[in-house]
């Protein structure tokens, strides 16, 4: 079992990506990840004049893609520094084999 699981429930990377793509301009993705201060700042600046919104969405998208290819650690973390769970596909490549990701 990963040490991140022992610290509490991890946030869903796919849900954060969807929130970032559609509501990221209002900082909703940051609120979901528990980053309240940056979420308020992102909302007040309308996603950093769309630049911050684009960067967050791109990071989450690449994170989800690389997670599906077997990468354990992601670039985006929640407010407590925990990695997010789930990649883009239901199965992920790990140690040269495909393993279930979404429905363990």
Secondary structure by P-SEA (a helix, b strand, c coil): ccccccccbbbbaaaaaaaaacccccaaaaaaacaaaaaaaaaaaccccaaaaaaaaaaaaaaaaaaaacccccccccccbbbbbbccccccccccbbbbcccc
